[in-house]
Amino acid sequence: MPGDQSDSSVVYEAANRELKTRKDYFAQVDKPVIGIEWGKGIDVGAEIRPGQLLAEIVWDDASKTPIEAPSKCTGRIEWKNGQIEYEWLHTESQVLLRLAVRKKAERRKRTDSNFSIQ
C-alpha cells in the first residue's frame, strides 16, 4: 500500500478518505507522545495536497516530527480529530482527519480539463 512505509507515522486510506496513524511507527519509536500540533490553517474546510505539512508530533523529550500528507491525500478536510488518545498510539491506529467526498461537478471539471480540442 503506497505511503505505508515503516518510516511514516501516517497512512492515507483512500477508500474511506481517512488519514490514520500507524501503530507500528509509534511502537518502534518507543517514546511517549505528548501532543500533535496542527499546522496553521489545517482545519475543517481547508484544502490539502500530498506533501503538505499537516502537523507535528511532539515527543516527551520536546523533539518534534513532521506529519506530511501522503500520496493521494488531497482534498477538503471534512473532519479533524480533536481528541487523539496519545497514550494508545503505539497499540491502535487512530483517525487524524477525514476528507470530504468530491462533488460530481468537481470530478467532471478535473476530467474535462484533461482534454483539449485539436
C-alpha positions in Angstrom: 0.0 0.0 0.0 1.5 3.3 -1.0 2.5 5.5 1.9 2.5 2.5 4.3 6.3 2.6 4.9 7.9 1.9 8.3 9.3 5.4 8.5 5.9 7.1 8.0 3.8 7.9 11.1 0.6 8.0 9.0 -1.2 6.3 6.1 -4.0 7.6 3.9 -6.8 5.2 3.2 -8.4 6.4 0.0 -11.5 4.1 0.3 -12.8 5.9 3.3 -10.8 9.1 2.8 -9.1 8.9 6.2 -5.6 9.8 7.4 -4.7 7.4 10.2 -1.7 7.0 12.5 0.4 3.8 12.1 0.7 1.9 15.4 3.9 0.2 14.2 5.6 3.5 13.7 4.8 4.7 17.3 5.8 1.3 18.8 9.2 1.3 17.1 10.0 4.9 18.2 9.3 3.8 21.8 8.9 7.2 23.4 5.7 8.9 24.6 3.8 11.4 22.5 2.7 14.4 24.5 0.8 16.1 21.6 0.1 16.7 18.0 0.3 20.3 16.9 -1.8 21.0 13.8 -0.2 23.4 11.3 -1.6 26.8 10.6 -4.8 26.7 8.6 -5.2 22.9 8.9 -8.8 22.8 9.9 -12.2 21.8 8.7 -12.8 23.2 5.2 -9.1 23.6 4.4 -7.8 22.2 1.1 -4.8 19.9 1.5 -2.4 18.2 -1.0 0.2 15.5 -0.9 3.5 16.5 0.7 1.9 19.4 2.6 2.9 19.8 6.3 -0.2 19.0 8.3 1.1 18.7 11.8 4.0 17.9 14.1 4.2 15.1 16.6 5.5 16.4 19.9 7.5 13.8 21.9 8.1 13.8 25.7 11.7 15.0 25.1 10.3 18.1 23.4 11.5 17.0 19.9 9.1 17.2 17.0 8.5 15.1 13.9 6.5 16.5 10.9 3.4 14.8 9.6 3.0 15.4 5.8 0.0 14.4 3.7 0.8 11.1 1.9 0.3 10.4 -1.7 -3.3 10.7 -2.9 -4.3 12.6 0.3 -5.8 15.6 -1.5 -9.0 17.5 -1.0 -11.0 19.4 1.6 -10.9 18.5 5.3 -14.4 17.4 6.4 -13.5 16.3 10.0 -10.4 16.7 12.2 -9.9 14.7 15.4 -9.8 16.9 18.4 -9.5 14.1 20.9 -6.4 12.0 20.0 -5.5 9.4 22.6 -1.8 9.8 22.6 -1.1 7.1 25.2 -2.6 4.5 22.8 -0.9 5.4 19.5 1.6 2.5 19.8 -1.3 0.0 20.2 -4.0 1.2 17.9 -4.4 3.3 14.8 -6.3 6.5 15.2 -8.0 8.6 12.6 -6.5 12.1 12.4 -8.7 13.6 9.7 -11.2 12.7 7.1 -11.5 14.3 3.6 -14.9 15.3 2.1 -16.3 13.4 -0.9 -15.7 15.2 -4.1 -18.8 16.5 -5.8 -19.6 15.1 -9.2 -19.1 18.6 -10.8 -15.6 18.8 -9.3 -14.7 15.4 -10.7 -16.1 16.2 -14.1 -14.3 19.6 -14.2 -11.0 17.8 -13.5 -11.7 15.2 -16.2 -12.8 17.8 -18.7 -9.8 19.9 -18.2 -7.5 17.0 -19.2 -8.9 17.1 -22.8 -8.2 19.7 -25.4 -9.8 20.3 -28.8 -7.3 19.8 -31.6 
